[in-house]
Amino acid sequence: MMKIALFGTSADPPTVGHKMIIEWLSQNFDKAVVWVSDNPFKYHETSLEQRAIMLSILIENIESNQNNIYLHQELSSRRTLETVELARKKWNDAEFTLVIGSDLVKQLLSWYQIEKLLQKVELLIIPRKGITTKEVDLQNLRELSREVKIAFLEVPNVSSSAYREQGDEMTVAPPIKDYIYQHKLYQWQKATTEKI
């Protein structure tokens, strides 16, 4: 049975951390399926379309791409359950693993129909530096899920919000940075361009 990793992200913008996660997924699953969606718990500075374009650029620039990384923007939904149901229709003979960052573990229990969602997928948690996952939260998820795993992966301590707020140049890959400058996407960048 084909094993598919489902990795949705709000990615505003996609970072080198997202890149590392996607590379790792492509090495550990038959397919890494990614998309950008609006997170109802977050504010998004750029449009869904712009974030999807940046994620596409990021995928194109993964040197270790084994031709098993796919951007499926049609899976995007504010409700992950709807995304999983769309994926199951598309690949009805696959086994799915939903991939989330450890920063979402606590929030996950408040997601739409979480019990139903976690019966349809295995759950893979990607650790983030500075985020401590409490054992009680993991236990609550294990009670609802078929399986909960934690990835053996060390992702750089970067975040989209650090780039949006401070313009941390090490946060995004050069092709993403070029797109951002070209389209003047973030407030700090707009201000810098106007001064020049």
DONURO-660978 format. One line per 8 residues: number of its first residue (from 1); for each residue x, y, z of N, C-alpha, C. Coordinates in steps of 0.1 Angstrom, whole numbers, plus 5000, padded with zeros to 4 digits. Layout:
BEGIN
NUM) X,Y,Z,X,Y,Z,X,Y,Z; ...
This chain:
BEGIN
1) 5008,4988,5000,5000,5000,5000,5009,5012,5000; 5005,5022,4992,5013,5034,4991,5012,5043,5004; 5023,5048,5008,5023,5056,5021,5025,5071,5016; 5015,5079,5020,5015,5093,5016,5015,5102,5028; 5024,5111,5029,5025,5121,5039,5017,5133,5034; 5008,5138,5043,5000,5150,5040,5005,5161,5048; 5010,5171,5042,5016,5182,5049,5010,5196,5044; 5000,5201,5051,4995,5214,5048,5001,5224,5057
9) 5003,5236,5052,5009,5247,5059,5003,5260,5056; 5003,5269,5065,4999,5283,5062,5010,5291,5055; 5023,5287,5058,5035,5292,5051,5035,5306,5046; 5036,5315,5055,5035,5330,5051,5047,5337,5056; 5059,5335,5049,5062,5327,5037,5067,5314,5041; 5069,5305,5031,5076,5292,5033,5090,5294,5037; 5095,5287,5047,5108,5289,5053,5118,5278,5049; 5131,5279,5053,5140,5268,5052,5136,5257,5061
17) 5128,5259,5071,5123,5249,5080,5113,5240,5072; 5104,5247,5065,5094,5240,5056,5102,5231,5046; 5112,5237,5040,5120,5230,5030,5126,5217,5036; 5132,5218,5048,5138,5206,5054,5127,5196,5057; 5116,5200,5062,5105,5190,5065,5101,5183,5052; 5098,5190,5041,5094,5184,5029,5104,5175,5023; 5117,5179,5024,5128,5170,5020,5128,5157,5028; 5126,5158,5041,5126,5146,5050,5114,5137,5046
25) 5103,5143,5044,5091,5135,5041,5093,5128,5028; 5099,5134,5018,5101,5127,5005,5111,5115,5006; 5119,5116,5016,5129,5104,5019,5122,5093,5027; 5111,5096,5034,5105,5086,5043,5091,5081,5039; 5086,5087,5028,5073,5083,5023,5073,5081,5008; 5064,5073,5003,5063,5071,4989,5059,5084,4982; 5051,5092,4988,5047,5106,4983,5047,5116,4994; 5051,5128,4991,5049,5139,5000,5040,5148,4993
33) 5028,5150,4999,5017,5158,4992,5016,5171,5001; 5018,5182,4995,5018,5195,5002,5008,5205,4996; 5004,5214,5004,4995,5225,5000,4995,5236,5010; 4990,5247,5006,4989,5259,5015,4975,5261,5018; 4972,5264,5031,4958,5267,5034,4957,5278,5044; 4946,5284,5046,4944,5294,5056,4941,5287,5069; 4949,5291,5079,4947,5286,5093,4938,5295,5100; 4926,5290,5104,4916,5299,5111,4921,5304,5124
41) 4932,5299,5129,4938,5304,5142,4949,5314,5140; 4952,5317,5127,4963,5327,5124,4959,5338,5115; 4966,5349,5115,4965,5360,5106,4974,5358,5094; 4970,5360,5082,4978,5358,5070,4980,5371,5063; 4992,5375,5061,4995,5388,5054,4995,5387,5039; 4997,5376,5033,4997,5374,5019,4985,5365,5015; 4981,5366,5002,4970,5357,4997,4974,5343,4997; 4964,5334,4997,4966,5320,4995,4973,5317,4982
49) 4969,5324,4972,4976,5322,4958,4990,5325,4959; 4994,5336,4965,5008,5340,4966,5016,5330,4974; 5010,5325,4985,5017,5315,4993,5019,5302,4986; 5009,5298,4978,5010,5286,4970,5021,5287,4959; 5022,5299,4953,5033,5301,4944,5047,5300,4951; 5048,5306,4963,5061,5305,4970,5064,5291,4974; 5054,5283,4977,5056,5269,4981,5060,5261,4969; 5054,5264,4957,5058,5258,4945,5073,5261,4941
57) 5077,5273,4943,5091,5277,4941,5100,5270,4950; 5096,5268,4963,5104,5261,4973,5106,5246,4968; 5095,5240,4964,5096,5226,4959,5105,5225,4947; 5104,5234,4938,5113,5234,4926,5128,5235,4929; 5131,5241,4941,5145,5243,4945,5150,5233,4955; 5143,5222,4956,5148,5211,4965,5157,5202,4957; 5170,5203,4960,5180,5195,4952,5178,5180,4953; 5174,5175,4965,5172,5161,4967,5159,5156,4963
65) 5151,5164,4956,5137,5159,4952,5138,5146,4944; 5131,5136,4950,5131,5123,4943,5119,5121,4934; 5114,5133,4929,5102,5133,4921,5090,5126,4928; 5089,5128,4941,5078,5123,4948,5072,5134,4957; 5075,5146,4954,5069,5158,4962,5059,5164,4952; 5047,5166,4957,5036,5171,4949,5029,5182,4956; 5027,5193,4949,5019,5204,4954,5005,5201,4949; 4995,5199,4958,4981,5196,4954,4973,5207,4961
73) 4973,5219,4955,4966,5230,4961,4951,5228,4962; 4946,5219,4953,4931,5216,4953,4927,5209,4966; 4936,5204,4974,4933,5198,4987,4931,5209,4998; 4935,5221,4996,4934,5232,5006,4920,5234,5011; 4919,5234,5024,4907,5237,5031,4910,5242,5045; 4901,5250,5050,4903,5255,5064,4901,5244,5074; 4894,5233,5069,4891,5221,5078,4900,5209,5072; 4909,5205,5081,4918,5194,5077,4910,5181,5073
81) 4899,5179,5080,4891,5167,5077,4886,5167,5063; 4882,5179,5057,4878,5180,5043,4890,5177,5034; 4902,5181,5038,4914,5179,5030,4916,5164,5029; 4916,5157,5041,4918,5143,5041,4908,5135,5033; 4895,5139,5034,4885,5132,5026,4887,5134,5011; 4892,5146,5007,4896,5148,4993,4907,5139,4989; 4917,5138,4997,4929,5130,4995,4925,5115,4993; 4916,5111,5002,4912,5096,5002,4904,5093,4989
89) 4897,5103,4983,4890,5101,4971,4900,5100,4959; 4911,5108,4960,4921,5109,4950,4930,5097,4950; 4934,5092,4961,4943,5080,4963,4936,5070,4972; 4926,5063,4967,4918,5055,4975,4924,5042,4980; 4936,5039,4975,4944,5027,4980,4956,5031,4988; 4956,5043,4993,4968,5047,5001,4966,5048,5016; 4977,5048,5023,4977,5050,5038,4982,5064,5040; 4975,5072,5048,4978,5086,5050,4984,5089,5064
97) 4994,5097,5064,5000,5102,5076,4998,5118,5076; 4991,5123,5085,4990,5138,5086,5002,5143,5094; 5009,5153,5088,5021,5158,5094,5018,5172,5100; 5021,5174,5112,5019,5187,5119,5032,5191,5127; 5034,5204,5129,5045,5209,5137,5040,5207,5152; 5050,5206,5161,5047,5204,5175,5040,5216,5181; 5041,5228,5174,5035,5240,5179,5019,5239,5178; 5015,5229,5170,5000,5227,5168,4994,5217,5177
105) 5002,5209,5184,4997,5198,5192,4986,5202,5202; 4988,5213,5209,4978,5217,5219,4966,5222,5212; 4967,5229,5201,4956,5234,5193,4948,5223,5186; 4955,5212,5183,4949,5202,5175,4936,5196,5181; 4935,5195,5194,4923,5190,5200,4910,5199,5198; 4912,5211,5194,4901,5220,5191,4897,5221,5176; 4904,5213,5168,4901,5213,5154,4888,5207,5151; 4882,5210,5140,4869,5205,5135,4869,5190,5134
113) 4859,5184,5141,4857,5169,5142,4870,5162,5143; 4878,5165,5153,4891,5160,5155,4891,5144,5156; 4881,5139,5163,4880,5125,5166,4878,5117,5153; 4870,5123,5144,4868,5116,5131,4880,5117,5122; 4887,5129,5123,4899,5131,5115,4910,5121,5119; 4912,5120,5132,4923,5111,5137,4920,5096,5135; 4908,5092,5131,4905,5078,5128,4909,5075,5114; 4911,5086,5106,4913,5084,5091,4928,5084,5088
121) 4936,5089,5097,4951,5091,5094,4959,5087,5106; 4972,5084,5103,4982,5084,5114,4987,5098,5115; 4992,5101,5127,4997,5115,5130,5012,5115,5132; 5019,5124,5125,5033,5125,5126,5036,5140,5131; 5042,5141,5142,5046,5154,5148,5060,5157,5145; 5062,5169,5139,5076,5174,5137,5080,5183,5148; 5090,5180,5156,5094,5188,5167,5099,5202,5163; 5096,5212,5170,5101,5225,5168,5109,5230,5180
129) 5121,5235,5178,5129,5240,5189,5121,5251,5196; 5122,5250,5210,5116,5260,5218,5101,5257,5221; 5096,5246,5215,5082,5242,5218,5082,5229,5225; 5077,5229,5237,5077,5217,5245,5063,5210,5244; 5063,5198,5240,5051,5190,5238,5049,5183,5251; 5037,5186,5258,5034,5180,5271,5029,5165,5268; 5034,5157,5277,5030,5142,5277,5014,5141,5277; 5008,5149,5285,4993,5148,5287,4986,5151,5273
137) 4992,5161,5266,4986,5164,5252,4988,5153,5243; 5000,5146,5243,5003,5135,5235,4993,5123,5238; 4991,5121,5251,4983,5111,5256,4968,5113,5251; 4964,5125,5252,4950,5128,5247,4949,5125,5232; 4959,5128,5224,4959,5125,5210,4959,5110,5207; 4967,5103,5215,4968,5089,5213,4955,5082,5216; 4947,5087,5225,4934,5081,5228,4925,5083,5216; 4927,5093,5208,4918,5095,5196,4923,5089,5183
145) 4936,5088,5182,4943,5085,5170,4946,5070,5168; 4947,5066,5155,4952,5052,5152,4966,5051,5156; 4974,5061,5154,4988,5061,5157,4994,5075,5158; 5002,5078,5168,5009,5091,5169,5024,5089,5170; 5031,5095,5160,5046,5093,5160,5052,5107,5161; 5065,5107,5166,5072,5119,5166,5084,5117,5157; 5086,5126,5147,5097,5125,5137,5111,5127,5144; 5121,5119,5139,5134,5122,5143,5141,5131,5133
153) 5138,5144,5136,5142,5154,5127,5145,5167,5135; 5156,5174,5132,5159,5186,5139,5157,5197,5129; 5147,5205,5130,5143,5216,5121,5150,5229,5126; 5156,5237,5117,5161,5250,5122,5151,5258,5129; 5156,5266,5139,5147,5274,5147,5143,5287,5139; 5135,5285,5129,5131,5297,5121,5115,5297,5121; 5110,5308,5118,5095,5309,5116,5091,5319,5106; 5080,5317,5100,5075,5327,5090,5072,5340,5097
161) 5067,5340,5109,5064,5353,5116,5077,5361,5118; 5088,5354,5121,5101,5362,5123,5105,5369,5110; 5103,5362,5099,5106,5369,5086,5096,5380,5083; 5083,5378,5085,5073,5389,5083,5076,5401,5092; 5079,5398,5104,5081,5410,5114,5094,5416,5114; 5105,5408,5111,5119,5414,5112,5127,5413,5099; 5122,5405,5090,5129,5404,5077,5142,5396,5079; 5142,5386,5088,5153,5377,5090,5157,5370,5077
169) 5168,5374,5071,5172,5369,5058,5175,5354,5058; 5179,5348,5069,5183,5334,5070,5171,5325,5070; 5159,5331,5072,5147,5323,5073,5142,5317,5060; 5144,5324,5049,5138,5319,5036,5150,5317,5026; 5147,5308,5017,5157,5304,5006,5157,5316,4996; 5169,5318,4990,5170,5329,4980,5159,5330,4970; 5155,5319,4963,5144,5321,4953,5131,5326,4959; 5128,5323,4972,5116,5328,4978,5118,5343,4981
177) 5130,5346,4986,5133,5360,4989,5132,5369,4976; 5136,5363,4965,5135,5371,4952,5121,5373,4949; 5112,5363,4951,5098,5365,4948,5092,5375,4957; 5095,5375,4969,5090,5385,4979,5094,5399,4975; 5106,5401,4972,5111,5414,4968,5104,5419,4955; 5103,5410,4945,5097,5413,4933,5083,5417,4934; 5075,5411,4944,5061,5414,4945,5058,5423,4958; 5069,5427,4964,5067,5436,4976,5057,5431,4986
185) 5059,5419,4991,5049,5412,4998,5047,5416,5013; 5058,5420,5020,5056,5422,5034,5059,5436,5038; 5053,5441,5049,5054,5455,5052,5068,5460,5054; 5076,5453,5062,5090,5457,5064,5098,5458,5051; 5095,5449,5042,5101,5449,5029,5097,5461,5020; 5084,5464,5021,5079,5475,5013,5085,5488,5018; 5087,5489,5031,5093,5501,5037,5107,5503,5033; 5115,5491,5033,5129,5491,5029,5130,5495,5014
193) 5121,5490,5005,5122,5493,4991,5119,5507,4988; 5109,5513,4996,5106,5527,4994,5117,5537,4998; 5125,5533,5008,5136,5541,5013,5147,5541,5002; 5149,5530,4996,5159,5529,4986,5155,5537,4973
